[in-house]
Amino acid sequence: MPLEFGLSDGRLGTCISAIEITNGHFSRKINCGGEAYKDYEEDTELTKTFNVGPQGTAYEQRGLTGSLLSDSSLAENLQIAPNTVKKYIGILESLYIVFLVRPYHRQIARSLLREPKVYLYDSGYVKNDEGRRFENSCAQALLKHVQFLRDVNGREVELHYLRTKDKRGVDFAVAEDGRLTLLLEAKLSDDSPSPHLTYFKEAIPEARAVQIVGRLRRESRDKGIEISRAAEWLSRLEA
C-alpha cells in the first residue's frame, strides 16, 4: 500500500498544524501545536500530500527511496514553493521518517548544495520494489554504524554517496576526517563487480571497496573489490 504524508498548513500564516501518516492499514495524526490544529479535520483544502505510492506524481513514480531529492522538481509537481518542500522534508527528518544521504565532496559547502538521496527509517514502507527495499535496509545499517562511531568512539565519520558529472556513482561512501575510507555498492543479486565501483576504486586506491549482494552463492575478490554476502557483511558493523 502507498504511504502518505499529509501536512496541513494552518490558517494563521505558515504554521503547520498537523501531519497525517497513512498506509492503508493505519492512520496517525500528529499535532504540531497551535490553534490551527482545530481546523485540521475540516479544512482539507489546505492539505498537501506526499504520496510515495505508484499513483503519485512523476517524481514519486521513480521511487522515493534512494532517489535524488530535488526540491525544485518536487515543488513543481506539488505546486508549492521550494522553501515549503525544504520545510516539510525537515519535519519528516525531525520525526525520524526519512533521512538524507549527501554526496561526498572535499569542499563541504559544495556537497550541501548538491542533491541528497532520501531513505526511510522503516524499510517496511518502501513501495513494492525489492531492490529499493534492499538498498534502504543497507542505508539504515550504515547510518547506525556511522552514528555509533561518532557517538560512542568520538570519530569524525560521515555517510555519503558518490556521483560524478558524467553520472558514475556508488551507492554509499564512508568518510573519516574528510577522507574516504569505504566505497560500497549494494546489489540484490548481481555478483559481477560494478563498473562504477571499479572506476572509483582505481581513482581512490586507499579506500576499501565492497560490493554487498543480497543473494550471493560464493564470496570472492575481483580487481581489489570484495564481493560479500550482504547479511554477513552488515552484521559485522559496529551497530
Number of C-alpha atoms within 10 A of each C-alpha: 14 17 18 19 22 19 23 26 23 21 16 11 8 10 16 23 22 23 24 17 18 17 16 10 7 7 10 11 14 13 15 16 12 13 13 20 21 14 16 24 9 8 15 11 9 15 18 17 16 20 19 24 21 16 10 17 15 12 18 18 13 14 19 20 23 20 16 18 21 17 16 16 14 20 16 14 13 16 11 13 14 17 12 13 20 16 13 19 20 15 17 16 16 11 12 12 16 17 21 21 22 23 25 25 19 10 9 11 9 11 15 13 10 16 16 21 20 21 26 23 19 14 18 11 18 25 18 14 10 11 15 22 22 19 21 23 21 23 26 17 16 23 20 15 19 22 20 17 16 15 11 9 9 10 14 14 21 23 23 26 21 21 17 9 6 6 9 13 19 24 23 23 24 23 20 15 10 15 15 21 17 18 25 22 22 25 24 18 14 15 20 12 19 17 12 17 22 20 14 17 20 14 10 15 13 12 18 17 24 24 25 26 23 20 15 17 11 9 12 13 12 10 10 14 19 17 23 23 22 20 13 11 14 17 10 9 13 13 14
